[in-house]
Amino acid sequence: MNNEFEGLAIDMLNAMNSAKISEKVPDLKNLAMSEDGQRIKEKFADSDLVRKAMKSGDTGDLQRLLSSVLQTEEGQRLAKQISDMFK
């Protein structure tokens, strides 16, 4: 995703005001730049779905979007890595 999405993600993390998350920002960026992260990015590169869902704050749209990501092998691997990171 481009800088607009990165900015939205950083704003979201900052709003959560969690020291544990802020400590993991470099690791999360590395995951985003990983091969799996790049494949997910490519799947949504031409889509306005992420931006619209984040701007609207519609949790249903966000859940459907996340569900579609988690149905991919890449999304499942990334979710596992993120889960492990916060254990």
C-alpha positions as CSV (number, residue, x, y, z in Angstrom):
1,M,0.0,0.0,0.0
2,N,1.2,3.5,-0.6
3,N,2.1,6.2,2.0
4,E,-1.5,7.1,2.4
5,F,-2.3,3.6,3.8
6,E,0.9,3.6,5.9
7,G,-0.2,6.9,7.4
8,L,-3.6,5.6,8.2
9,A,-2.1,2.5,9.8
10,I,0.3,4.6,11.9
11,D,-2.6,6.9,13.0
12,M,-4.6,3.8,14.0
13,L,-1.7,2.4,16.0
14,N,-1.1,5.7,17.7
15,A,-4.8,6.0,18.6
16,M,-4.5,2.7,20.3
17,N,-1.9,4.2,22.6
18,S,-0.3,0.9,23.4
19,A,3.4,0.8,24.3
20,K,3.5,-2.9,23.3
21,I,2.3,-2.1,19.8
22,S,4.6,0.9,19.4
23,E,7.6,-1.3,20.3
24,K,6.7,-3.6,17.5
25,V,6.3,-1.0,14.7
26,P,9.7,-1.9,13.2
27,D,8.8,-5.6,13.2
28,L,5.4,-4.8,11.7
29,K,7.0,-2.8,9.0
30,N,9.3,-5.7,8.2
31,L,6.3,-8.0,7.9
32,A,4.6,-5.5,5.6
33,M,7.7,-5.5,3.4
34,S,8.0,-9.3,3.4
35,E,7.1,-11.4,0.4
36,D,3.7,-12.3,2.0
37,G,3.1,-8.6,2.8
38,Q,3.8,-7.6,-0.7
39,R,1.5,-10.2,-2.1
40,I,-1.3,-9.0,0.0
41,K,-0.5,-5.4,-1.0
42,E,-0.7,-6.4,-4.7
43,K,-4.1,-8.0,-4.2
44,F,-5.5,-4.7,-2.9
45,A,-3.3,-2.2,-4.9
46,D,-6.0,-1.3,-7.4
47,S,-8.8,-1.5,-4.8
48,D,-10.3,1.4,-2.9
49,L,-11.8,-1.0,-0.4
50,V,-9.2,-0.6,2.3
51,R,-9.2,3.2,2.2
52,K,-13.0,3.4,2.1
53,A,-13.4,0.9,5.0
54,M,-10.9,2.7,7.2
55,K,-12.3,6.1,6.5
56,S,-15.9,5.0,7.0
57,G,-15.0,3.2,10.2
58,D,-17.6,0.6,9.2
59,T,-16.5,-2.4,11.3
60,G,-18.5,-4.7,9.0
61,D,-16.6,-3.6,6.0
62,L,-13.3,-3.9,7.9
63,Q,-14.2,-7.4,9.1
64,R,-15.2,-8.6,5.6
65,L,-11.9,-7.2,4.3
66,L,-9.9,-8.8,7.0
67,S,-11.7,-12.1,6.4
68,S,-10.9,-12.0,2.7
69,V,-7.2,-11.5,3.6
70,L,-7.2,-14.3,6.1
71,Q,-8.6,-16.6,3.5
72,T,-5.3,-16.4,1.6
73,E,-2.2,-18.4,2.5
74,E,-0.2,-15.2,2.8
75,G,-2.8,-13.6,5.1
76,Q,-2.8,-16.7,7.4
77,R,1.0,-16.7,7.6
78,L,1.1,-13.0,8.4
79,A,-1.6,-13.3,11.0
80,K,0.3,-16.1,12.7
81,Q,3.5,-14.1,12.7
82,I,1.7,-11.1,14.2
83,S,0.0,-13.3,16.8
84,D,3.4,-14.8,17.8
85,M,4.9,-11.3,17.9
86,F,2.5,-10.2,20.6
87,K,2.7,-13.3,22.8
